[in-house]
Amino acid sequence: STGGGGGVVATGLTVSVASAITLHAHEAQVFELLMGVVREFNLKTTLRVAGGWVRDKLMNKHSDDIDIALDDCMGSEFAEKVNEYLKRHNMETHKIGEIQANPEKSKHLETATMKVLDIWIDFVNLRTEVYTSDSRVPVMAIGTPKEDAFRRDLTINSLFYNINENKLEDWTERGVSDLQHGYIRTPMDPVVTFTDDPLRVLRAIRFAARYSFVMADELCAAASSESVRTALETKISRERIGAEFEGMINGPHPDLACKYIVDFGLFNAVWMLPPKWQPADTSASLPPDHARQSVETVRQMKRFIESRVVNLRPDQRRLLLLCSSLKVFKGQTYIFKRRPCPLTDFIVKESLKWKCKDAEYVELMLRTCDQFHALAQQAAAGEVALNRVQVGLLLRETKEAWIESLILSLVTDFPSFPTPLTFLNSISTLDQESGAVKEVLGCMEAFRDQVEKLGLSTVWELRAPVTGSEVAALLTLKPGPVIGRIMQAQLEWTIANPGASRDDTVAWLLAQYRRLLPY
């Protein structure tokens, strides 16, 4: 059976797709070298570029992701021949990396990777699967291009470019058509495809969101099944799930991707919580619709980013969208080594396997955003002057990331969306003429203006005029916690008195702490 029925599907979408593959000069040079390997060693191998590169070329998008599928040998064998060819022709050889198969984690293909003329290429054999009676894990064997195409995740990723014959191959007979009509479906029954590798559910979501394509009904039903959700939680490494989620976040429509995750009942499979987790405070448990709230916050953040009110770097965008997806967990903790830790620490470090510094960033943003929210509203009201020390200490805590915490604090104050999110309305920007939008932007601008007027825009670089050892000598104190408390008080006094000299600070220290002197 097929992933979404046979033939052309009416999606209402029309995608511009090239009728043939056009090679850039460097690609042609690389492929000619690989064909030179075939000829020189009298190989009968047919070289095919598989998957994403073919899809992207047809959509006139640049791609460096070249995977070469081989029909009569393993990837490492051909890679060795490439190096032998390079050596014979007095060209630089390259180290061959091998990524081993791990069928228990649905990583079926052994891949050899190497540089050819400064382009990284993965070599892998075409595959088919043979199941033994006593194992649920298939044994991989070299397959035909048709067998391989039908084992791939999506029809739009099942296309080949035959290097030997310089032609496009569509073995499922639906890949090109589905690309033209913006249709996401699996080459085989989606239950079979997703059971083979449950990560493909997230890949289907990522591609549907990236291109705003329509997913087949049969695919959606399979993706929503209990068996697929369980398989995703148990068969797939958290690193692979985290990498797919990062691909969604970095894509053009992270809000749409998050919505599909929730629609398919996969929120807890992606943002996995600690086993048997319960809120420490039962009065502050997660709301029943927390998954939908997460999507809405991501949608709000994406709309704000797309409106370009603030110019953000890609890394800032990525982390703000991550924070938005996790804001529903603000204040929630779990017990780690007998100590309460932010629940988001577990999700970022264990569920998604992102870096520790990403978890620290999320914790900092969620811990400080309420303070920024209150200060921004106070700045906009203009009735009470901002406390210089309070603002200075908050900026020192967040450093350059203070603007991101300010954005996170205010983004959900923008007007809610008038219509539910779909692939048709995922491109959205703020109506900056709207009174409600102007009010929120006014809060943001008022706080930023106050930071400038108070001269606090680099306050995190401020150093106390009198060092800890100098304080100890001045007050004849031994090193210890009391020195730390005095240094903190000195820092706050320095923030409050920007024009004070070092002599002023020494005089203040003596006046403030004279009682500690031994005479």
ChimeraX attribute file (.defattr): number of C-alpha atoms within 10 A of each C-alpha:
attribute: neighborCount
match mode: 1-to-1
recipient: residues
	/A:1	10
	/A:2	16
	/A:3	23
	/A:4	22
	/A:5	16
	/A:6	12
	/A:7	10
	/A:8	13
	/A:9	16
	/A:10	12
	/A:11	14
	/A:12	9
	/A:13	15
	/A:14	13
	/A:15	15
	/A:16	12
	/A:17	17
	/A:18	14
	/A:19	10
	/A:20	13
	/A:21	17
	/A:22	13
	/A:23	12
	/A:24	9
	/A:25	8
	/A:26	12
	/A:27	15
	/A:28	13
	/A:29	14
	/A:30	16
	/A:31	17
	/A:32	14
	/A:33	17
	/A:34	21
	/A:35	18
	/A:36	14
	/A:37	21
	/A:38	20
	/A:39	12
	/A:40	11
	/A:41	11
	/A:42	9
	/A:43	12
	/A:44	11
	/A:45	17
	/A:46	16
	/A:47	23
	/A:48	28
	/A:49	23
	/A:50	27
	/A:51	24
	/A:52	19
	/A:53	21
	/A:54	27
	/A:55	25
	/A:56	18
	/A:57	17
	/A:58	21
	/A:59	17
	/A:60	14
	/A:61	10
	/A:62	11
	/A:63	12
	/A:64	12
	/A:65	17
	/A:66	19
	/A:67	22
	/A:68	26
	/A:69	28
	/A:70	24
	/A:71	21
	/A:72	17
	/A:73	16
	/A:74	20
	/A:75	23
	/A:76	22
	/A:77	13
	/A:78	22
	/A:79	26
	/A:80	17
	/A:81	16
	/A:82	22
	/A:83	21
	/A:84	16
	/A:85	20
	/A:86	17
	/A:87	13
	/A:88	11
	/A:89	9
	/A:90	9
	/A:91	12
	/A:92	12
	/A:93	18
	/A:94	18
	/A:95	11
	/A:96	16
	/A:97	14
	/A:98	15
	/A:99	14
	/A:100	12
	/A:101	14
	/A:102	12
	/A:103	17
	/A:104	14
	/A:105	18
	/A:106	19
	/A:107	18
	/A:108	19
	/A:109	18
	/A:110	17
	/A:111	22
	/A:112	24
	/A:113	21
	/A:114	22
	/A:115	17
	/A:116	20
	/A:117	16
	/A:118	10
	/A:119	14
	/A:120	14
	/A:121	21
	/A:122	23
	/A:123	27
	/A:124	25
	/A:125	29
	/A:126	27
	/A:127	25
	/A:128	19
	/A:129	16
	/A:130	11
	/A:131	11
	/A:132	10
	/A:133	8
	/A:134	6
	/A:135	8
	/A:136	11
	/A:137	18
	/A:138	17
	/A:139	14
	/A:140	18
	/A:141	13
	/A:142	18
	/A:143	17
	/A:144	15
	/A:145	24
	/A:146	16
	/A:147	16
	/A:148	20
	/A:149	28
	/A:150	21
	/A:151	21
	/A:152	22
	/A:153	26
	/A:154	26
	/A:155	30
	/A:156	28
	/A:157	24
	/A:158	29
	/A:159	28
	/A:160	26
	/A:161	23
	/A:162	17
	/A:163	18
	/A:164	15
	/A:165	10
	/A:166	13
	/A:167	12
	/A:168	19
	/A:169	20
	/A:170	19
	/A:171	18
	/A:172	20
	/A:173	15
	/A:174	22
	/A:175	25
	/A:176	23
	/A:177	18
	/A:178	24
	/A:179	23
	/A:180	19
	/A:181	20
	/A:182	24
	/A:183	29
	/A:184	29
	/A:185	28
	/A:186	33
	/A:187	29
	/A:188	22
	/A:189	18
	/A:190	26
	/A:191	19
	/A:192	17
	/A:193	23
	/A:194	25
	/A:195	19
	/A:196	23
	/A:197	21
	/A:198	27
	/A:199	26
	/A:200	21
	/A:201	25
	/A:202	24
	/A:203	18
	/A:204	24
	/A:205	26
	/A:206	26
	/A:207	21
	/A:208	22
	/A:209	26
	/A:210	20
	/A:211	17
	/A:212	24
	/A:213	23
	/A:214	22
	/A:215	21
	/A:216	18
	/A:217	14
	/A:218	18
	/A:219	22
	/A:220	20
	/A:221	12
	/A:222	22
	/A:223	27
	/A:224	19
	/A:225	14
	/A:226	13
	/A:227	15
	/A:228	23
	/A:229	24
	/A:230	14
	/A:231	18
	/A:232	26
	/A:233	20
	/A:234	14
	/A:235	19
	/A:236	18
	/A:237	18
	/A:238	21
	/A:239	15
	/A:240	16
	/A:241	23
	/A:242	20
	/A:243	14
	/A:244	20
	/A:245	24
	/A:246	18
	/A:247	19
	/A:248	24
	/A:249	26
	/A:250	17
	/A:251	17
	/A:252	18
	/A:253	22
	/A:254	28
	/A:255	30
	/A:256	27
	/A:257	27
	/A:258	27
	/A:259	23
	/A:260	24
	/A:261	24
	/A:262	19
	/A:263	15
	/A:264	18
	/A:265	17
	/A:266	25
	/A:267	19
	/A:268	14
	/A:269	19
	/A:270	23
	/A:271	21
	/A:272	17
	/A:273	17
	/A:274	15
	/A:275	6
	/A:276	5
	/A:277	11
	/A:278	14
	/A:279	14
	/A:280	14
	/A:281	10
	/A:282	8
	/A:283	7
	/A:284	10
	/A:285	12
	/A:286	15
	/A:287	11
	/A:288	8
	/A:289	9
	/A:290	15
	/A:291	23
	/A:292	18
	/A:293	17
	/A:294	23
	/A:295	25
	/A:296	22
	/A:297	23
	/A:298	29
	/A:299	29
	/A:300	26
	/A:301	27
	/A:302	25
	/A:303	19
	/A:304	19
	/A:305	21
	/A:306	16
	/A:307	15
	/A:308	11
	/A:309	11
	/A:310	12
	/A:311	11
	/A:312	14
	/A:313	8
	/A:314	10
	/A:315	10
	/A:316	13
	/A:317	18
	/A:318	19
	/A:319	20
	/A:320	25
	/A:321	24
	/A:322	21
	/A:323	29
	/A:324	28
	/A:325	25
	/A:326	25
	/A:327	22
	/A:328	21
	/A:329	20
	/A:330	18
	/A:331	17
	/A:332	18
	/A:333	20
	/A:334	20
	/A:335	13
	/A:336	12
	/A:337	7
	/A:338	7
	/A:339	8
	/A:340	12
	/A:341	16
	/A:342	21
	/A:343	23
	/A:344	27
	/A:345	20
	/A:346	20
	/A:347	20
	/A:348	23
	/A:349	19
	/A:350	20
	/A:351	23
	/A:352	22
	/A:353	19
	/A:354	18
	/A:355	11
	/A:356	13
	/A:357	11
	/A:358	17
	/A:359	24
	/A:360	15
	/A:361	18
	/A:362	24
	/A:363	21
	/A:364	17
	/A:365	27
	/A:366	23
	/A:367	14
	/A:368	19
	/A:369	20
	/A:370	16
	/A:371	16
	/A:372	24
	/A:373	22
	/A:374	14
	/A:375	22
	/A:376	26
	/A:377	18
	/A:378	17
	/A:379	23
	/A:380	20
	/A:381	13
	/A:382	11
	/A:383	8
	/A:384	9
	/A:385	11
	/A:386	17
	/A:387	11
	/A:388	17
	/A:389	17
	/A:390	15
	/A:391	21
	/A:392	24
	/A:393	17
	/A:394	16
	/A:395	22
	/A:396	19
	/A:397	15
	/A:398	17
	/A:399	16
	/A:400	14
	/A:401	15
	/A:402	20
	/A:403	18
	/A:404	19
	/A:405	26
	/A:406	24
	/A:407	21
	/A:408	26
	/A:409	23
	/A:410	21
	/A:411	24
	/A:412	18
	/A:413	15
	/A:414	18
	/A:415	15
	/A:416	11
	/A:417	11
	/A:418	6
	/A:419	7
	/A:420	8
	/A:421	16
	/A:422	15
	/A:423	17
	/A:424	10
	/A:425	11
	/A:426	19
	/A:427	17
	/A:428	15
	/A:429	14
	/A:430	18
	/A:431	12
	/A:432	13
	/A:433	8
	/A:434	10
	/A:435	11
	/A:436	14
	/A:437	15
	/A:438	15
	/A:439	16
	/A:440	20
	/A:441	20
	/A:442	17
	/A:443	22
	/A:444	24
	/A:445	15
	/A:446	19
	/A:447	23
	/A:448	16
	/A:449	15
	/A:450	19
	/A:451	20
	/A:452	11
	/A:453	10
	/A:454	17
	/A:455	14
	/A:456	21
	/A:457	19
	/A:458	14
	/A:459	20
	/A:460	16
	/A:461	9
	/A:462	13
	/A:463	12
	/A:464	17
	/A:465	18
	/A:466	18
	/A:467	13
	/A:468	15
	/A:469	14
	/A:470	13
	/A:471	21
	/A:472	17
	/A:473	12
	/A:474	14
	/A:475	18
	/A:476	13
	/A:477	16
	/A:478	12
	/A:479	13
	/A:480	9
	/A:481	9
	/A:482	12
	/A:483	18
	/A:484	13
	/A:485	11
	/A:486	17
	/A:487	19
	/A:488	13
	/A:489	15
	/A:490	23
	/A:491	21
	/A:492	17
	/A:493	17
	/A:494	21
	/A:495	24
	/A:496	16
	/A:497	14
	/A:498	11
	/A:499	9
	/A:500	14
	/A:501	12
	/A:502	13
	/A:503	11
	/A:504	14
	/A:505	19
	/A:506	17
	/A:507	12
	/A:508	15
	/A:509	20
	/A:510	16
	/A:511	10
	/A:512	13
	/A:513	12
	/A:514	12
	/A:515	10
	/A:516	11
	/A:517	11
	/A:518	8
	/A:519	5
